[in-house]
């Protein structure tokens, strides 16, 4: 573990590509990470491995936080997490993992939501714009 330092941890995010309005969807994530608790010793040198865990996971939809999770040293390596969200409008799902050193990584996915007639529901209601003044 000590001689094996990884620079680019893989992150996975699974979001349905499409949903019907008001459908409850499941968002799944997996973070490839050692989650070292900082209490184990190297058997050869006796040196304690430094603590390196993911402290927080934040999920945003169209820029607004919809889910936040605080993690501690008891979380296993390569943690998997899933949660549910009600699909109301199309948009960008973004998950951020923040470790105990303040470094963060992101993974993003697009969710397209359709109404009951099969039309895409956009996050911006274009039909409410009355003049060029509203666009600028």
N, C-alpha and C positions, 0 to 999 in steps of 0.2 A: 504494500500500500504506500509506504513512504517514498519509494523510488518511482512510483507510478503516478505522476501528476497529470490530470486531464485538463485540457484548456477549453474544449468545446463540448459541453454536456448537451446531449440531445434532449429535446423536449417534444412531446407529442400532444396533440389536441385533436379530439374527434368531435365534430359538430355536424348534425345533419345538414345536408346541402339545402334542403327545402323543408318547409313546414306550412301547415294551414293555420290561419289566424286563431289564436287562443289555444293552440295545441301545446301540451306540456312536452318539452324535449329534454333529453339527457345530454349533458356536456361531460365528456370524459377527458382526463389529462393524465399524463405520466411524465415524470421528470427523472431522467437518468442522473443519479447523484449518489455519492457514497454515504451521506448522512452520518458522518463520523461524530460520535458523541463527546469526544475529548477525554475519555477515561481509560481507553485501552492503551497498553504498552507494546512497543516493538519487542518481540521475544529475544532478538539478538542484542539490541543496544539498551533496552530498558527505558528508552525515551517515550514519553506519552505522545501519542498522535494528537495533533492540534484539532480542536473542535472545528467542524465545518458542516453546518446543517442549513437547510432551507428554513428560514424563519417565517416567511409569510407568502401566501399565494393570493393574488388579487385578480378577479375576473371583472372585466369591463364590457359593456355593450354600448356601442356608439359613444364611447368616451365616458360613460357614467358607470361607477362601480355598482355591480349587482351582487357580488359575493366576495367575502374576504375570509381567509383562514389563517390562524396563527399555529405554527408547528413548533414542536420541541424535540429534544434529543431522542425521545422514544420512538420516533417515526422511522420505519424501516428504510433501507436503501432502495433506490428507484421507486419512490412512492407513487401510487396510483390514487386518483381522486375522481369522483364524479358527483354531479349535482344536477338539479332540475331547474328549468327556466320556462316561463310562459312566453311563447312566441307571439308578439304583438305587432312588430314591424320588422322589415328587413334591416340588416345592418352588419357591423363588424364586431365579432367576438374576439376579445384579446385577453390572454392569460399572462400574468407576470409572476415570475418566481424570484423572490429576494432572499439572498443568503445572509448569514450572520456577519458578513464583511461589507454589506451594503451593495453587493453586486447583483444586478438583475438581468434576467433573460426573459424573452417574450416569445409567444407563439400566437398567430392570428388566423382567423377563419371567417368566411362570409356566410351569413345565413340569409336565405331569400324566403320571405313569408308571402303567401298568397291568400287572398280573401276567398270566400265561398264560391265566387264566380270565376276564379282562376286568374284574377288580376293581381299583379305584384303590389304589395303595400310598401310604399317608400317611406323612409324616415322623415322626409320633408314633404308637406302637402302642397304640391304645385298648384292645384286648382284654387287655393286661397289667395294667390297673388293677383292683385287687381291692376297694378301699373308697374312701369319700369322702376319707380321709386322704391317699391317693395323688394325688388331684386337686388339693388345696390346696397 
